[in-house]
Amino acid sequence: MTVPFAARATAAAVMALGCLLPAMAQTAAAGESTLDRVMKSGVLRACAPGDYKPFGFLKPDGSFEGMDIDLGQSLAAAMGAKLQPVKTTWANLLADFTGGQCDIALGGISVTLERQKRVFFSAPYMVNGKTPIVRCEDVARYQSVADIDKPEVRAIANPGGSNERFAKANYKQARLTIHTDNLTIFDELAQRRADVFVTEAAEALVQQKLHPGVLCAVNPDKPLQYAENAIMLPRGDVAMKAFVDQWLHLAKAGGEYQRIEAKWTR
């Protein structure tokens, strides 16, 4: 009797699956999730640039504070661990993370496709688009990318992250300076050594609060470019991502996330 093609194909698929499942089981057993390692060690290492208010800021005494630091402490506690921030820079963030210096990375990290090629991200916790911050007297002058990209405009950006990429992708005529110290970049605006800095809306609003009447965010509710912030996770570690996403979901559903965000952004 001739076996129908569909039946032969189904049988072949079942046999192939039977061979594949043991191999998958062996791979899973051999590859320990970051989640397991953190629970065993009791330490959650988190790479953080430490120069980005309100998300993460390295204080003079060597300790970190900020919205993402509080979120990281909550995540670590959910794993039965303590958070251990690891200082990095925006330029070295991916190299440090993929090189095994830390288990997660946080501190106001934007989700980008280039980063996504090398890492996983948690579900985004904040929509945080690109927003200009300028001297308050100049708000009306810088309403769009076209307003910024003019030969007489002195634009400024910090190196190694999405702010630099945005500036280099969008400015063809503006005079762009890459300022290596993110902590003093706003002084460049206030002291009239630069005219405009495009960063995430949350940072622009915090700096507006820190420089009342001097620096102003331009249309932070209508950003120039859509962006999301998330926690950077090891590529391929499905168990770790599932845990972090569920923790974030429960933190938002229970109000913990909203309390932390309000503490640092309002």
Secondary structure in CASP SS format (residue, H / E / C, confidence):
PFRMAT SS
TARGET T0000
AUTHOR 0000-0000-0000
METHOD secondary structure of the structure
MODEL  1
M C 1.00
T C 1.00
V C 1.00
P C 1.00
F H 1.00
A H 1.00
A H 1.00
R H 1.00
A H 1.00
T H 1.00
A H 1.00
A H 1.00
A H 1.00
V H 1.00
M H 1.00
A H 1.00
L H 1.00
G H 1.00
C H 1.00
L H 1.00
L H 1.00
P H 1.00
A H 1.00
M H 1.00
A H 1.00
Q H 1.00
T H 1.00
A H 1.00
A H 1.00
A H 1.00
G C 1.00
E C 1.00
S C 1.00
T H 1.00
L H 1.00
D H 1.00
R H 1.00
V H 1.00
M H 1.00
K H 1.00
S H 1.00
G C 1.00
V E 1.00
L E 1.00
R E 1.00
A E 1.00
C E 1.00
A E 1.00
P C 1.00
G C 1.00
D E 1.00
Y E 1.00
K C 1.00
P C 1.00
F C 1.00
G E 1.00
F E 1.00
L E 1.00
K C 1.00
P C 1.00
D C 1.00
G C 1.00
S C 1.00
F E 1.00
E E 1.00
G C 1.00
M H 1.00
D H 1.00
I H 1.00
D H 1.00
L H 1.00
G H 1.00
Q H 1.00
S H 1.00
L H 1.00
A H 1.00
A H 1.00
A H 1.00
M C 1.00
G C 1.00
A C 1.00
K E 1.00
L E 1.00
Q E 1.00
P E 1.00
V E 1.00
K E 1.00
T C 1.00
T C 1.00
W C 1.00
A C 1.00
N C 1.00
L H 1.00
L H 1.00
A H 1.00
D H 1.00
F H 1.00
T H 1.00
G C 1.00
G C 1.00
Q C 1.00
C C 1.00
D C 1.00
I E 1.00
A E 1.00
L C 1.00
G C 1.00
G C 1.00
I C 1.00
S E 1.00
V C 1.00
T C 1.00
L H 1.00
E H 1.00
R H 1.00
Q H 1.00
K C 1.00
R C 1.00
V C 1.00
F E 1.00
F E 1.00
S C 1.00
A C 1.00
P C 1.00
Y C 1.00
M E 1.00
V E 1.00
N C 1.00
G C 1.00
K E 1.00
T E 1.00
P E 1.00
I E 1.00
V E 1.00
R E 1.00
C H 1.00
E H 1.00
D H 1.00
V H 1.00
A H 1.00
R H 1.00
Y C 1.00
Q C 1.00
S C 1.00
V H 1.00
A H 1.00
D H 1.00
I H 1.00
D C 1.00
K C 1.00
P C 1.00
E C 1.00
V C 1.00
R E 1.00
A E 1.00
I E 1.00
A E 1.00
N C 1.00
P C 1.00
G C 1.00
G C 1.00
S H 1.00
N H 1.00
E H 1.00
R H 1.00
F H 1.00
A H 1.00
K H 1.00
A H 1.00
N H 1.00
Y C 1.00
K C 1.00
Q C 1.00
A C 1.00
R E 1.00
L E 1.00
T E 1.00
I E 1.00
H C 1.00
T C 1.00
D C 1.00
N C 1.00
L C 1.00
T C 1.00
I H 1.00
F H 1.00
D H 1.00
E H 1.00
L H 1.00
A H 1.00
Q C 1.00
R C 1.00
R C 1.00
A C 1.00
D C 1.00
V E 1.00
F E 1.00
V E 1.00
T E 1.00
E E 1.00
A H 1.00
A H 1.00
E H 1.00
A H 1.00
L H 1.00
V H 1.00
Q H 1.00
Q H 1.00
K H 1.00
L H 1.00
H C 1.00
P C 1.00
G C 1.00
V C 1.00
L E 1.00
C E 1.00
A E 1.00
V C 1.00
N C 1.00
P C 1.00
D C 1.00
K C 1.00
P C 1.00
L C 1.00
Q E 1.00
Y C 1.00
A C 1.00
E E 1.00
N E 1.00
A C 1.00
I C 1.00
M E 1.00
L E 1.00
P C 1.00
R C 1.00
G C 1.00
D C 1.00
V H 1.00
A H 1.00
M H 1.00
K H 1.00
A H 1.00
F H 1.00
V H 1.00
D H 1.00
Q H 1.00
W H 1.00
L H 1.00
H H 1.00
L H 1.00
A H 1.00
K H 1.00
A H 1.00
G C 1.00
G C 1.00
E H 1.00
Y H 1.00
Q H 1.00
R H 1.00
I H 1.00
E H 1.00
A H 1.00
K H 1.00
W H 1.00
T H 1.00
R C 1.00
END
